[in-house]
């Protein structure tokens, strides 16, 4: 959002009561509205953008976007009377912006008569359609066992040092709605990204050609932390326009929501609010909900908005407030695992504690394949048995296992090294993923396939067994 101090008509006040980091506190001003956009001109001559964060009889609190260095109490504040709006257009596709929606690709700003409030409008629950269509990411662990569905919000829970950036770059390159590839768009928003990570994503988008169908919004680590609070909202405003006005199937990736929550905590502390759990504000649940609940499918609209938020769990703690609250609001989670990563397995997705709550709605005959649900259930069952056998082998040794336990131990090893392990640039179709699953299941005799119907075994298991025998 780019505004010129001279061109905006509004109330002008000189003098600030107090400055607390990126917060300005003014005396009580009548007629000021919550979330109103303000322009601040400091004595250094630099114009800054801000918004009204709190309105009271005795004071007005303003949140400043941009560098707060140079702000002084004799700064001039102009109230615009408007909320934070951005111009929306399909011209945003193929473009890159900073966390304030200013172009960083050397091209001019987006010009459009269509302006949208970045806070969005709540979707009427009666107008929501239950998500039920499959999105193919090209990653077997996700497509086969944690299927992503159009309109879903499915977060990735990671830890520092794990390759979540590589995984979301791969998803960004490969994700499609089968049969509707030309209608698919990506909105990628990064919060607190390091410069080398930003270069990596930009190179990945450009080299793969994915940038042509993408909108990229980057808030870097050396950008003001406060901008992280508006970055995801700007991204979702663009995504909503592409999905619900232009009919695109939009996948929005938000990374890293932990940096967003840290900025939220910083603002809360500066305002002197009573801290809640872990020092985060007590309203963090409802604040996160205003972001996550913007995903969905709306009756009468052709497009859809799907979210994949990414967050790094401090210390790998799933009970930390950020992953804990995110898990309550979203529809499952994809959990990355340090042990798998240490053994060189990419992507290191631990499928057992992971979950896609809407998977059942998006798979099966006419969507993926009729055997998808059964083969997925069987993979879960066999892999969990294999891990139990592996734990037992650590105690009694492999020779102390029964023949059946050694069979499941072998299954777990092959499952990790053939099904989970995948090249960073390997894009598997859903049919390739399911065929590979059946080939791995041939390690087990048919009587062990307790999650699969007899007719399904006849149709898929024995042909897979023949393929394996031919391969040697």
Secondary structure as GFF3:
##gff-version 3
##sequence-region A 1 472
A	DSSP	beta_strand	11	14	.	.	.	ID=ss1
A	DSSP	beta_strand	18	20	.	.	.	ID=ss2
A	DSSP	beta_strand	23	27	.	.	.	ID=ss3
A	DSSP	beta_strand	36	41	.	.	.	ID=ss4
A	DSSP	beta_strand	47	55	.	.	.	ID=ss5
A	DSSP	beta_strand	59	65	.	.	.	ID=ss6
A	DSSP	beta_strand	76	83	.	.	.	ID=ss7
A	DSSP	beta_strand	85	87	.	.	.	ID=ss8
A	DSSP	three_ten_helix	90	92	.	.	.	ID=ss9
A	DSSP	beta_strand	95	98	.	.	.	ID=ss10
A	DSSP	beta_strand	115	117	.	.	.	ID=ss11
A	DSSP	three_ten_helix	125	127	.	.	.	ID=ss12
A	DSSP	beta_strand	134	135	.	.	.	ID=ss13
A	DSSP	alpha_helix	140	145	.	.	.	ID=ss14
A	DSSP	beta_strand	148	149	.	.	.	ID=ss15
A	DSSP	beta_strand	155	158	.	.	.	ID=ss16
A	DSSP	alpha_helix	164	174	.	.	.	ID=ss17
A	DSSP	three_ten_helix	181	183	.	.	.	ID=ss18
A	DSSP	beta_strand	184	193	.	.	.	ID=ss19
A	DSSP	alpha_helix	195	208	.	.	.	ID=ss20
A	DSSP	three_ten_helix	210	213	.	.	.	ID=ss21
A	DSSP	beta_strand	214	220	.	.	.	ID=ss22
A	DSSP	three_ten_helix	225	227	.	.	.	ID=ss23
A	DSSP	alpha_helix	228	244	.	.	.	ID=ss24
A	DSSP	beta_strand	249	255	.	.	.	ID=ss25
A	DSSP	alpha_helix	257	270	.	.	.	ID=ss26
A	DSSP	three_ten_helix	277	279	.	.	.	ID=ss27
A	DSSP	alpha_helix	284	292	.	.	.	ID=ss28
A	DSSP	beta_strand	304	312	.	.	.	ID=ss29
A	DSSP	three_ten_helix	314	316	.	.	.	ID=ss30
A	DSSP	alpha_helix	321	329	.	.	.	ID=ss31
A	DSSP	beta_strand	332	335	.	.	.	ID=ss32
A	DSSP	alpha_helix	338	342	.	.	.	ID=ss33
A	DSSP	beta_strand	355	356	.	.	.	ID=ss34
A	DSSP	alpha_helix	359	362	.	.	.	ID=ss35
A	DSSP	alpha_helix	372	396	.	.	.	ID=ss36
A	DSSP	three_ten_helix	398	400	.	.	.	ID=ss37
A	DSSP	alpha_helix	403	414	.	.	.	ID=ss38
A	DSSP	pi_helix	415	420	.	.	.	ID=ss39
A	DSSP	alpha_helix	430	441	.	.	.	ID=ss40
A	DSSP	three_ten_helix	446	448	.	.	.	ID=ss41
A	DSSP	alpha_helix	454	456	.	.	.	ID=ss42
A	DSSP	pi_helix	457	461	.	.	.	ID=ss43
A	DSSP	alpha_helix	462	471	.	.	.	ID=ss44
###
